[in-house]
């Protein structure tokens, strides 16, 4: 398969050839954090280190104790929050890894001239107790009393025994005094929520993904389409290497635009097609400069001077701008579409509209569970909702049907037949399509035959006792059918077990817990046989996208089965131990949403840049045959591609860093189009400018994807260490080069990255990066695959779930209650809370939840009567129930996957599962708490600075 997928990255310390010596961390950083946009370069946070003379001793992996002297970290921020005297730190349950620190008492730090801090910052006067507001330039944030004295270590070897505390009792760092993601989110909402954000300035930092605002395209792509890890690139590769900040963009080319924003304009230049630079082939955009009275233009990407085609000529006004500037989307907007000419089509022929093929596993288990009947019933109504262009009466998409167990059954549903006809292909080694005419049909024309077939399928196989299934030949058959029909399309495969029948792609159960935490653990994430890579490559070449709905009740080897889905831009859905009564709503909602999604087919994406830097690495549900073309059999509104950039020369501060993403695709009606997104970033030779415009959410998206790609080729321990090391380097560089001088005992965090540690800690604790026997291998492979395709908003919620108190709702207002921090100490026995991370949703109820609340939600008299079996709240006609259900629907509406509700009662067994999502606390699998992780990060920074 593509080199992209499985090449072993060079060890982190090496720089890759020809990239200007950028540190190769493992790939692009994660785009999911949003914080602290507006600080001045020196705006930062700081944390106290152990008291003078305290020793932080650590045992490195070589076994030699490393020690350094130094005070314990104080966290600096604008206001100082003092800890109650004598507060203590309980020993952590587990080491975070091989290194441990035993800091002692904190020094108080304050940035306004109080002893224990660095010199005061003369530029900033702040009233006591006033939070750093949006327009403020927060100075070093002085984050209160010292970090806790627990035995700390960072993530190399997660699990560990209880840490010993030596010396006198130490003060615990107050969780309220360390940076809060919730505070950052709420501050941004307060300052930018509900407003119009105009994209008219190069390098401006957009509102966070969690902030609701109206985006107006005025020359740069909306942040719905492109978000960057920093909006100001360092001007040289040496500077980039020094800062270790990944330079990346997370591009979601088909992102959904809300009703109150303008959809993309379509530009049609007829047979001449889009105007492009002769040298670099960039498309006409706002970055082109017109000269010589409008007869020529200079390309903003490669500086080549081109002639303006006569039909496109227009005079310039007194400031050198074309007089039709605002009438042409390609001159005034950041995003727009072109109608493509035949030169952009396969074999220079206009494409056919795409097709959807439904392929149902009719083995014993699926028939017996009622799943096959459920799918057939649902399709009867769903086929009326196939996506169509707004001006079309009905959808142009054709549909076909296949069922399978050890053999394949194709169905002829031609409109003039009285009954559907079945054709069996039993030679699964050499799959062929037994019919062309009558397999792919227009649903409106063949409605009665198709409905007849959907009624018959469950009965036809009702007496089956066939339990073995094939899998790869099913994909092969769907691909061959699309190829024969000369169209792109999607396969919807409903499958439930490990394919053990004799056929290409046959798999065995290789789930071996003995491989965990060894160098061979990475093989669990790689496909078991090469056949799936070859199949994926053929699917991409034939524009066949595979959507896979899995219903496993044991190991099915998602690393192998999901590979074709991942490489073809498809979506993977999984319903463990599927029960018709409790799981149907979740599955059916996912299926409906997926079928109705606006999608681009047979897509190829290319990212062009201005001189001085280039795109070097790509992460997502994509396939790459070469180093520049990102191929996607299909791309939908939820899929994002994360792109990493490296310098190949110095960047010019005046012209900035320009990026153009062009996606060539076939629309749902069969029209070939080009979707163009342009964004301009600033460049600076000052590190402070780079740190000031970072976006934590985009960073975490990049870091997660690069780590999840690296685990295919490197041990997990190495990958975790690289993550911690890269973050420590980013923060140490800031401390050394941008922060005001201060005591070594202070952990100083740049304002825009102040919550990066909490997200990073959550990433390190994710099941993908933690090998524990209790965590199913398939679950890890599933999460890995989902995250690789996520955009910034989805990774943000995934790594820092939303936790909402619902016991004190204002029933008169439409507002959703403010979220609280993800920690057990924020829960209360008398409260009820909703937690959601985009895949799971919980309703947690404290033992003393008020009876009226319980009555309102469940229609039962007391806590003891609540059943935790339900996966939906009952429909009750009272304001409380309606309000809670509307909050849940609102959270759900913004996410691609349907979250199944789990009701959790305090002090009952299922609470264990819920606690894994409280990411600021210690994990039951050995991950550190946020407070402990901050200490560990501070220690790493001190070692780098020494």
PEPE-V449420 format. One line per field, one symbol per residue. ss: DSSP state (a for helix, b for strand, c for the rest). phi: phi as a letter, one per 20 degrees, with the letter a starting at -180 (. if undefined). burial: + if it has 9 or more other ideal C-beta (glycine too) atoms within 8 Angstrom, else -. A space follows every 50 residues. Layout:
ss = ???
phi = ???
burial = ???
//
This chain:
ss = ccaaaaccccccccbcccccccbccccccbccbccccccccccbbbcccb ccccbbbbbcccccbbbbbccbcbbbcccccccccccccccccccccccc cccccbcccccccccccccccccccccccccccccccccbbbcccccccc ccccccccccccccccccccccccaaacccaaaaaaaaaaaacccbbbcc cccccccccccccbbbcccccccccbbbcbcbbbccaaaaaaaccccbbb bccccccccccccccbbccaaacccbccccccbcccccbbbaaacbbbcc ccccbbbccaaacccbcccccbccaaacaaaaccbbbbbccaaacaaacc ccccbbbbbbbccaaaaaccaaaaaaaaaaaaaaaccccccccccccbbb bbbbcccbbbbbccccccccbbbbbcccccccccccccccbcaaaaaaaa aaaaaaaaaacccccccccccaaaaaaaaaaaaaccccbbbbbbbccccc ccccccccccccaaacccccaaaaacccccaaaaaaaaaaaccbbbbbbb cccccccaaaaaaaaaaccccbbbcccccaaaaaaaaaaaaaaaaaccbb bbbbbbbbbcccbbbbbbbcccbbcccccbbbbbbbccccbbbbbbbccc ccccccbbbbbbbbbbcccccbbbbbbbbbbbbbccaaaaaacbcaaaaa aaaaaaaaaacccccaaaaaaaaaaaaaaaaaaaaaaccccccccbbcbb aaaccaaaaaaaaaccccccccccccaaaaaaaaaaaacccaaaaaaaac cbbbbcccccccccccccbbcccaaacccccbbbbbcccbbbbbbccccc aaaaaaaaccccaaacccccccccccccaaaaaaaaaaaaaaaccccccb bbbbbcccccaaaaaccccccccccccccaaaaaaaaaaaaaaaac
phi = .fggfcffffggfedffldmmffeeepffeeddcbkfdeegefacccfdg ggnfdddcdfffnefdcberfefdeebfdddeeffmfcdffffbferfdc ccfdffdecbecnegncfffefecdcffmeffegefdfegfeekgfffed edadfcdgfaefeeddmfgdeeffgfedgdgfffffffffecfmeedeed cfmfeffffeeebdddfcpcgfffeccdfbeceffcffffffemefdbcd ddfdgfdfgedffffdecemffmfecffeemfegbfeedeclmoecbeff edmfedfeggfefbfdefdndffegeedgfdddfcacdfeeffedflldf feffcddecdfdfgfffffnfffffffffgefffdgfbfgeefcfefecb ccdbcecdcececgfeefcfddcddeeefcfcefbdfneecefffdgfff fgfffegffgdgefcfdecdbgfffgffffffffelbercddddccbffd ffagmgcdfdfdffeflcfegfffeeffcfgffffffffffdldededdd cedbfcmfgefeffgffemecdcccflgdgfedggffffgfffffeffcd dlecdcddcffobbfdbccrebccecedeedcgbbdfeecdedddcfcaf eeffemddccdddebdffeneeccddccbddecbedggffffdfcgffgf ffffffffffffccfgfffffffffffffgffffgfdcefgbfffdeddf gfcfdggfffffffefffedecgfefgffffffgfffgdfeffffgffec gecdfcecfefeeefefffcffbffeecgedccdcbcndcccdecffdgg gfffffedlcfbgfefeeffdbefecebgffffffffffffffecfefef fcecdgmdgffgfgffeefeefefeofffggffffffffffgfffe
burial = ++--+---+--+--++--++-+++++++++++++++++++++++++++++ +--+++++++-----+-+-++++++++++++-+---+-+-++-+++++++ +++++++++++--+-+++--+--+-+-----+-+-+++++++++++++++ ++++++++-+--+-+----++++++-+++++++++++++-+++---+-+- --+--++++++-+++++++++++-+++++++++++++-++++++++++++ +++++-+---+--++++-+---+++-+--+-++-++++-++--+-+++++ ++-+-+-+-------+-----+--+--++++++++++++++--++----- +-+++++++++++++++-+-++-+++-+++-++-++++---+--++++++ +++++++++++++++-+--+-++-+--+--+-+-+--++++-+--+--++ ++++++++--+--+----+++++++++++++++-+-++++++++++++++ +-+++++---+---++----++-++++++-++++++++++-+++++++++ ++--+++++++++++++++++++++--+-+--+++++++++++++-+-++ ++++++++++-++-+-++++++++----++++++++++++++++++++-- +++--+++++++++++++++-+++++++++++++--++++++++++++++ +++++++++++++++++++++++++++++++++++-++++-++-++++++ ++++++++++++++++-+++-+--+-++++++++++++++++++++++++ +++++++-+-------+--++++---+---++++++++-++++++++-+- +-++++++----+-++-+-++-+--+---++++++-++-+++--+-++++ ++++++---++--++++++++++-+++++++++++++++++++++-
//
